Each structure stands twice: as structure tokens, then as C-alpha cells.
Amino acid sequence: MNERLSAFWNNRPMIISGPCSAETPEQLIQTAVELAKNSQIGLLRAGIWKPRTKPGMFEGVGSIGLNWLNEAKNISGLPTTVEIANAQHVEQSLNHNVDVLWIGARTTVNPFSVQEIADSLKGVDIPVMIKNPINPDIELWIGAIERIQKAGIKNIALIHRGFSAFGNTEFRNPPMWQLPIEMKRRYPDLPIICDPSHICGNRIMLSDVAQKSINLDFNGLMIESHIDPDNAWSDAAQQITPSQLKKLLDELIWRSAHVDSNKNSTSLLNLRAQIDLKDDALIELLGERMKLADQIGLFKKENNITILQSERWNEIINRVHDRAIELGLSADFIKKYFDAVHIESINHQNNIMNQP
């Protein structure tokens, strides 16, 4: 790694920005020059090849954009990164001195494509970032990491850009925070970067999502920036100008994962000890509840009654809803929690039903 790239990769926060797509030399270079005025920006991104959902949509300028990106790098001093989807992209990017490669969500979802990329990277010393797959399958994400590691790549980072979901939601790609949190647990030594642009799909929510990722101890951000976002050729609604990006970054509160003083450490340990006690009590209560579910399952079996009793289930949900709100619990959380408890109860009763 050169000095500038090493400073980006080894320091926190890792801030990546640039246009969704390289459109013209002037657009890319001007955006890069403006971004370089902000010392927080460590890496310039630009889409060269754009995997689109339908034919006829703008699919990127192609390899000619790599020449523009290299020129933008020389003028701005910012190291560069592009999304690659196959071995040809890897070869062309390396030939144009791209500093970091990233594997996009539509590629991570396909093990054949990831393996092709991994094979083309053998013997190459370049950092690689891996976005989560478009569908919420953590094993695909892990599989991509393992394939790239086996190719000999030592510097790997993860990018969380949210997951596809059926139906309308407030997000373009719902973040499903529990999945990147699990990845942090499994790979504590790999940096994880949040991509609020693709999670939100709009400018309005960028700051909130970025701050939440910081609060969850993410290592950095990838935010799309364009010199004229309203007229961008792709994903115009989610891009912001370099000056808007600087304002957003300046207003974020960067937090530490470590407790400094012994006094604060003791206070936190005491609170965590209380949490552990409550968790133990919850597990014991759930175990007792499932023993009651077993007894109910036996009764239903002996009396030839179906497991699912919709009226009873509605009664439970309605009863706990208001009480949960009084205690400061969200309706969404309590519904998900009791749905999980209900499924476990059904499984217990089904096992009783199937016993000889």
C-alpha cells in the first residue's frame, strides 16, 4: 500500500465517497477535487460498470471510465475504488492502477462469480471490500469472505448496504442491523463500513442511518457524492454534493468502543451484570413457558384439537400490546418477540402431537 492508502485503511473512521456512476471526465474530476478538500475523505469511489435490474437502464460508461478515474486520482490525490463483478473487471481495474476493489451485492449473492474474482486475484496484493448479498443470507456473505481469503488477499473489509425485501418499506434496502452485528461478532478483526446511500435510497435519512452505524461501532461510511446530484445519471435521489457531505460528516458524533476511566468501567460492568441477571431470568421463564406449552400440546393431542387456535393467539397479542407500550417497548419489537415465542410453542406442541 502507498502512504495515502495505508492511512485510509489503518485509521478510523474510513470515509469513502464519490458518484454512484462515472458519467463524464469533467463530472468525475470536479467531484473528486471538491471531495479532496475535505480531509475526512480517504477513498474516491465511482461506478464504472453498473449492474442494473432491467436492460436499457444506464449500465455505466465501461472501461473508458477507468482512465477518468485515474486522472481524478492524479489530480485530487485520493486513492480509488471501483465495483468489480468478474475477472475482466479485475484485470482492467488493476491495469488502471485502482487501489481498492469492491465486490457488489449482486455479485456476492453468486458464489460462481465470487470464485471467478477470487481466482483472478491470486498472487495480487490489493485490498478488497465485500458488500453484503442482496438477500439476507449471512452464509453467502461469509462464503465470499472465505473465497477471497483463500485467494491470498490479506486486507478485507465488509460493506453493509442493506438487504432486499418484498413490499414497500421506509428504506430502499432495509438495514436488518442484526445481520451486520452478527458479522462483527464472527469477524471482529475485519473493518465494517456502512453504506447509508443504498440503505436509504434518499438524502433525507442519510444522517440518521450513518449515526446509528457509528453507534453500533462500525468503522466507517461509504456515501455517494455528486457535483450535481439532481441530474445524476443513476440513483440521483440518494446522492449529495461534496459540501453537503462535509456538513453531514461534521455533525456526526463518533463514539469509542472502549471505556476510559476505571470509574466509568465499573459503572458499565455493574449495569451489564444486572443485564446478565435479567437475561438468565428471561431464559428460565421461557423454559417454564415451554413446559406449559408441552402440557397444552398433550391436552390437544388427547382431545384431538388443532395446535393453532387463532382466537387465543389474537387474544394474547391484544393483551400484551398495550402493556408493552406502557413499559416503553415498541409495538414492532413486541410483535416480533411474541411471534418467535409462538413459533417455538407450536414446535413444542407439534413434537408432542407426533409422539407415539
Secondary structure, DSSP 8 states (H G I E B T S, - for coil): --HHHHHHHHSSSEEEEE-SB---HHHHHHHHHHHHTSTT--EEE-BSS---SSTTS-----THHHHHHHHHHHHH---EEEEE-SHHHHHHHHHTT-SEEEE-HHHHT-HHHHHHHHHHHTT----EEEE--SSS-HHHHHHHHHHHHHTT---EEEEE-----SS--SSSS---THHHHHHHHH-TTS-EEE-HHHHHSSSTTHHHHHHHHHHTT--EEEEEB-SSGGG-SS-GGG-B-HHHHHHHHHH-----SS--SHHHHHHHHHHHHHHHHHHHHHHHHHHHHHHHHHHHHHHHHHTT--S--HHHHHHHHHHHHHHHHHTT--HHHHHHHHHHHHHHHHHHHHHHHH--
